[in-house]
């Protein structure tokens, strides 16, 4: 691949630059010529004039482009309103095809079906580059539908933008479809000798506590933890709902997991009621945290990805960078994170209203992110060394980074402490099962939701004799022994009861995987210590026959244990099936009566009522 990059200043200078391209194409072997025009001004007359001159000078070339929030030429933010990148493929097997469609909420799925058809008809496709107008519409349906395209095909691109961040109007244009304010360009590239590698860089890190997105609709974020979403910015960052809201929140987008990767979402406006208007759709019922932008962290992330890209040995690099990053860095420093890629290969691109990238099969719409596509023909030249100033990475860490690390660690410790307290509130300290209050709460909830279930009540026979004869320590050993049998049997018989609340408690409780597994095993056991030597098991959606089998297996397993002082002991068990419409109190009375019958009939047995 060969690439020419230049800014447009006048028709005279444009013709001179195009003559160089034309002469190179005549003297060398080339299979495709693609011009990409980036314009940070919505000047249709100038755009069409430039396109017309290109078509006349290089008549067989493909021409495409979009409006931007800034153009990237040779890795730097260009000072010109219009920049032009000409990419020439040299291998005869490399193929390129450009498509253009009208894009709106009603046409999205039809557009994707057309793209899928083109991909099926052109099996050589290895990469799909998108340039599209996106402001004011949800692109989630587009991203979800693109997922059906063969996973081996890279999908990447950027949203057309406006030099004014507060405006929605933008455009795309091409030699196949002309100028459009509501459209999408789809560039298909591939062939036997064509190779592509994609990645993304954020550099923003999560900060402080988690929030639950309790209400969201597309790009409107209404509530976090049941409160107006704006409260998070005011309470924790003291950011006001004024004309400076967008600029002040740029450094602090929301950070959450989506399709298995970390996604950033930035607010662009705050409504009077505290609803945040986000740059892209936000998922509901996910845990999100505020993130912070720190130059040192961002550049360190760029350095790490740059080294990997160098190993790929690309011929050209395309960058789709969020306009929010440009605002974050400012005009003087914005090129710090993009110009190092020029040391690997010619680097170009633009500042977008949203970045798109396929990762792990999913096509995601990113914000505040740097999406990078590296391409080459053939095996590539020798490994390219990524040249980035090293003085920023000599072990010195910025003050912001250190403070954020401190806050993050303190927040995690507080979350773990709260999680442990939450577990203590529902657990019995000796048996490590639920305490009576918690198992009773679960039984009441089960009955109120009319979930079919059985209750199993157990009592250790002659337990007072154990304490009186061998002491309370041996009595505790017997209780722990029965607890272990109950845990073992519910696992072996697949009778588990884990709710999302309990899982969340354990997720926050410990950092050790082994400790988390142990805690999860405990709260998966739907059994509680009812009092003293009595236990209660709640077997949800378990038929009576299986509940009786469970009780009998517990009885046999417990009677087989040889305690150090108490020897072999027995347990009496009552089993009932909760009846439809029955109250919790009625169920407790019936299962207690069943247990009493087991005792009355001679102990060491299961009685069904």
N, C-alpha and C positions, 0 to 999 in steps of 0.2 A: 504494500500500500504506500502511496505517496500522498502527501497532503500540503496544500497551500493555504495559508491563513493571512487575511489582510483586512484592513478597515476601509470603509468607503468614505471618501472625502469629496470627490467630484467625478463626473463622468469621464473626464480625461484620465485621472489616476486609475479609475476602475478599468478602463479599456487597456491601459498599460499592464495592469496586473493580469487581466484576462488573456492578453496576448502571450504572456509567459506560460500560462496554463496550456493554451492552445499549442504553442510550440513544443512544450514538453510532451503532450499527448501525441503529436505527430512524429516525434523522434523516438518515442519509447513504445513498448507494448502495453496497452491498457484495455481493460474489458468493460469498465463502467466509470462514469464521471458523475459525481453527486455534489451539487452545490447546496450548502445550507446557509441561509441568510437569517441573521439574528438582528432584530431591530428594537431598540429601547424607546422608540417613538411610534405611535400609531398614525404614521403618515402614509396613507394608502398610495398617494401619488408617487412618493419617493420609492416605496417598496416595489410598485409595479414597474417603475422606470428601471430600477436596478435589475429586476427579473427579466425585463425585455432586452436589456443590453447583454445579459448573460446568454439568453436564448439565441440571440443573433450571432454572438462571437463563438460560442461553443454549442452548436445547434442540437447535438445528440445527447446533451447532458440532462440529468434529472435535477430539478430545482425545487427546493422546499424551504420553509422557514416559519418563524412565528415572532410575535411581539414578546418582549422580555422586560425584566427589571434590571438588566445589565448584561453585557456580552463578555464572554471569556475568550481571549485570543492569546495564544502562546502562554497559557496558564495564568494570565493576568486579566484584571478587569480592564476592558477597553475604554478609552476615552471617547470613542466615536459612537454616534447614534446607530449606525448600521455596520455590522461586521460580517465577513463572508469567509466560509470555510469550504474549500474544495477538496474532496477526497477522491482519489483515483485508485481503483483496484487494478492490479497488474496480472493476476492469474486468470487464464481463460475460463477456468471452472467456477470462478466467483460470479454470483448472480445477484442482481438487485432489482427490486420492484417496488414502486411507490403507489400507495392507495390514499384516497381522500374521501371522507364521508361527512355529511352533516351530523352534528352531535347535539342531542338534547335528551331530556329525561325519557321521552317516548321512543327515541330511536336507538338507545344504548344497546339493547339486546340484539336488535337487527344488525347493528354495526359489528358486534362480536361474532354473530353467525357468519357474516360476510368474511371476516378475518379468518375464521376457522375453515371456511370453504377454500379460501386462497391458500392456506397452509396445506390442506389436504391435496390440492391440485399442484402444489409446488413442494415436493418432499425435500428439496435442497435447503429449505429455510432453516437457519440456525439461530437467528436473532430477529427480534421485532422491536423496532424503536418507535416510540409514540411521542407525538407533539400534539397537544390538544388544549382547547379552551375549557376551563373547568370551573371558574368562579361562579357561585350562585347555584350550583347543582351538586347532587350527591354522586360520587364516582364509585361508591361501594358496589352497586350492581355490575358495573363494568369490570371491576377487579375480580369479583366473584365469578363472573362468566368466563373471563380469560383463563381462569384456573384449568379449564377443561382442555386447553391446548397442550400438546405433548410436552411433558416436563423437561425434556432435554433442550427445549428452545428457550433461550434467554429473552426476557421481556423487560424493557427499561424505557425511561423517558421522563419528560417534564411537562408541566402545565404552562401554557402561554400566560404572560402577565402584562402588567402595565407599569410604566416607570413610577406611577403614583400608587403606593401600596393600598390606599383607601378606595381605589376604583376597581370595578369588576370587568370593565370592557377590555378585550384582548382579541387577537386574531391569529389565524394560521393561513398559510398560502402555499401554493405549489404550481408546478407546470402542468399538473394533471387535473386540478380542480379550481384554480384561481384563488381569490381572496375570500376569506370567510370569517365572520365574527362568532360563529357557532360551529366548530368543526374539529375534526381529528385527522392527523396525518399518520399513516402507518407505513414505515419503511421496512421491507422484508429484505434480509441479507443472508447469504449462505453460500454453500458450495463445498466441494471436497476439500479444498485447501484453506477454507475460512475457519477461524477460531475466535471465540469470544469468551471473556471472563468478566463477571460483574461483582461489585461489592458496594457497601455503603459505610459511611462514617457519620457518627453523631458527635461524640466527645462530650455531650451533656450527660451529667450523672444524677441519679435520684438523690433527693435530699429530704431528710426528716421523715415524718409519719406518713402512713398510708391513709388514703381516703377511699371510700366505696362510692362508685358512681351509682347513685340510687335513682337518678332520672336523667335520661338523655334521649334526644331524638335527632338523628342524623348529625348535623354539625352544631346543634344547640345543646349545650351542657347546662341543665337546669339545677341539679342538686348533687351535692357531695355529702354523704352521711346524713341525708335528709334535710340539709340546710342549703340555702342559695349558694351556688358554686362560687360566686364572687367572694364569699366570706373567707375562703382559704387564702386569697391574695391579700385581703385587708388584714386579717388576724395575724398571719404569719410573716407577711412582707410589708405591711403598711402601705400597700398600693391603692390609690384612690380611683374612684370612677370618674375620671376627668379626661380632658383631651390628651393627656400624656399616658393613658392606660396602656395602649398598644406598645409604645416605646419602652415603658417600664416593665412590661411582662415578657418582653422578648428573651430575656436571659433566663426566664423561669417557665418553660412549657411544662405540660403534664407528661409523665413517663409511665407507660404501662405495657403489659405483655399483650400481643395480638398475633394470632397465627404462629405462636412459638418464638417470636422475636420481640425485641424492645422497640416500641413505637413512641414518637414524640407528637404531641398535639399542642399547638399554641393558640391562645385566644387573640382574636383581632378586634373584638369590641365587647363591651359590657352593657347590657340593657339595664334600665332603671330597676327592674325587679331582681337584679343579681344574676340573671341568666347570661352565660358566656357564649358568644358566637365564636366557634372554633374554626381553624383553617380547614379541617376535614372532619368526617364523621367520627363520633366517639362511641365506643361500645358501652352498653349498660351492664350493671352488675359486675364490673371489673374493679380491681384495686389499682388505684393510680397514686403516684407521688409527684410532687413538684420536683423539677430537675433544675440544675443550675449550669450555666455555661462559664467555663474557665479557660482562657486562652492556652495555658500550659497543658491542660488535659486534652483539649481539642487537637493541638499540634502533635501531642504524643500519639493520639489515635491515628492521625494522618500519617505519621512516620511509620507506624506498624503496618498499616494497610499498603503504604507505598512500597515497602520492602517486598510484600507478597506480589504486588503488581509487577515489580521489576523482574521477579522470577518467571512471570508469564511471558516476558519479552514481547510486548505489544508493538505494533507499528503506529497505532494512533490511540489516543485516549479521549473519551467524551465525558464531560462533567455536567451534571444537572444539580445545581446547588440552590437551596431555598433562599428566597429573598430575605428571610429573617436573619440568615447568617451574614448577609451583606450588611444589614442594619446593625447587627451585633458587633461586627468588626469595625465598621466605619470605613470611609473611603481610603484612608491612608494605609490600613493594615489588612484589608480584605484579601489581597492576593497571597498573604502568608500561607494560607492553607491550600492554595491551588497551584501556585507557580512551581513548587517542588516536583510536581508530576511531569512538568516540561523536561526535566532532566532525564526522564525515561523515554518519552516519545512526544510528538506534537500533541498538545493538549488544548481542547477548545470546548465550548459549551455556553450555557446561559444561566441566569438566575430566574428561578421558577416560582410559580404559585403552588407547587406541590410536586413531589418527586415520586416516580413509580419504579418498582423493582420486584422481580420475582425472586423469592427466597423459599427454599424447601417446598417448592411446588405452588406456593401461594403468591398471588400478585398483591402487593401492599401499596397503599398510598401513604407516603411519608411526608413529614413536615420537619423543618429545621434540620435537614439532613443533606449530606453530600452523597449523591448516587454516582457511581463511577463505572463506566463500561470501557473495557480494554479490548482492542481487536487487532488481529494480525492475519496475514496470509502466509501459509507455509509454517515452517518450524521456528521462524524468527531468528534474529541475529543473536549474538552472544548476550548473556544475562546483563541487563541494564542496571547500573548502580543507581539507587535512589539517592539523590543529592539533596540533603536537607541540613540546614544549619544545626550543628550538634551541640552548640553551647546552651541550648534550652533544655537539654536532656542529660546533664552531668550529675544528676542526683538531687538537684535543687528542686524543691516543690513550692508552688506558689502559696501565699498565705490563704487565699480563698480555698485552695485544695485541702490544705491542712485543717482549716476550720470546718469545711464540709465533711471531711473524714471524721473529725471529732463528733460533730452533730449526728452523723449517720451511726457511728458506734454507740453513742449515748442513746439514740432512739431505739436501736436494736436491743440494747440491754434493758431498756424500759419495757419494750414489747415482750421480751422474754420473761421479765419479772411479772408483768401483768398476766401473761399466759399461764405462768406457774400458779399465780394466785387464783386464776379462773379454774384451773384443774383441781387445786386444793378445795375449792368451794363445792365441787361436784363429786369428789372422790373420798373414799374411805381410806384412811392412812394405813391401816393394817392389811386389809385384803387387796388394796389397789383397785378394787372395783368401784362402781358408783356407790355413793352414800344413799341413805333412804330417801332424802329429799329429791335427789336427781332421778332415781329409778321411778319414784312416785310421779314426778313431773312427766316423765316419758310415757308412763302408763296412762295418765290422764290425757295427754296429747293424743296418744294412739286411739283411745276410746272416743275422744271428741271428733277425730277425723274419720271414725268408723273404719279403721284399718283392722282386718281380721287378725286375731292374735290369740295366743294361749299364755296363761300364767302358770309358772312352776314355783312353788314355795317349798323351801328345804329347811330342815332343823336337825342339828347334830344331836344324836341320841345321848342321853345321860351326860350332857356337857358339864353340868354342875359338879358331878362326881370327878370329872377330869381335873377341874380347877381345885377342888377340895383335896384330892388325893395327890396330884402331881404338881400343883402350883399353876399360877396364871400364865407363866411363860410357856408351859407345855400346852395350855389351852389355846394360846395364841398360835402355836405351831400347828395345831389341829385346824384352826380357822384358816390359816394360810394354806394348809394342805388341801382343804375343800375348795378354796378359791382357785388354786392351780388346776384342780380337776375340772371346774366349771369353764375356765378359760380354754383348756385343752379340748374339751368336748364341743364347745360352740365352734371352734375352729375346724375340728375334724369333721363335724357334721354340716359345716357351711352355714351355721346360724349366726349371722353377723348383723350388727345394728349400728352403723356409723352415719351420723348426720353431719351436715356441712358445718354447723356451728362447732361441734367437737373437733372436726378436722382442722378448722381454722385456728382453734386454740392450740392444737399440737403443732401446726405449721409454724406458729410464732414462738413456740416454747423453747426449742433447743436448736442449736446449729449442728449437732452431731446426728448423722443419719441413723446410727444404731439406737441412740436415745429416742429419736422420733419414732422409729419402728416399734420400740418397746411401749411407748406411750400410746401409739395408735392401736397396738394389740390389746392394751388394757381397755380403751374406750370403745373398741369394736365389740367387746364382750357385753351383751345386753343384760347384765346381771348386777344387782345391787345388794349390799349388806343391809338387811331389813332391820336388824337390831340384835346385838349379842351374838348368838350362834345361829340366827335365822337369816336366810337369803331368799331373794325373789328374782326370778328370771322372766323377762318379757320376750316372748318368741313371736315376732311379727310375721304375718303371712306364712305361718307354719301350721299345717293341719294337726289335729289332735293326735293322730297316730304317731306322727314324728315327734311331737312333744312328749308323749309317753315313752317313746324309744329313747329320747334324749335323757329323760329322768332316770330310766332304768340303767342306761350306760353310766351316768354319773354315780348312781348308787353302787354299782359293781366296782367301778374304778376306785371310789373312795374307800370301800371296804377292803380293798387289796393293799392299801398303804399300811406299812408297819412303822408306827411312830416310835421314837426312841424310848419314851417312858409309857405312853398311853397304849402302845400296841395297836391292834386293829380296832377301828371304830366303825360305827354305822350311821346312816342318815335316813330320816323319814321324809317322804316327799308327797305333796299334794299337787294335783294337776287339774286345771279347768280350761275350757274353751270359752273365751269371752263372748257373751251372747249379744246379738244386735240390739241396740237400744238400752243395754244394761249400763248402769252407772258404775263409776270406779269403786265407790264404797261397797256396792253390792258384789262386785267381782272380788274385792278384798275379803269380804265375809265368806264367800263361797270357797275360795282357795284355802283360807285359814281352816275352814271346816273339813276340807279334804285332807289337809295335813293332820288335823286332830284325829281323823278316822284312821290314818296310817299309824299314828302313835297308839291309838286305842286297840288296833288289831294286832299289836305285838312289835311295832317299830321295824326298822330296816326293810322298808317296803315302799312301793308307789301306790297311791290311791287316787283314782279318778272320780271327780264329782260332776 
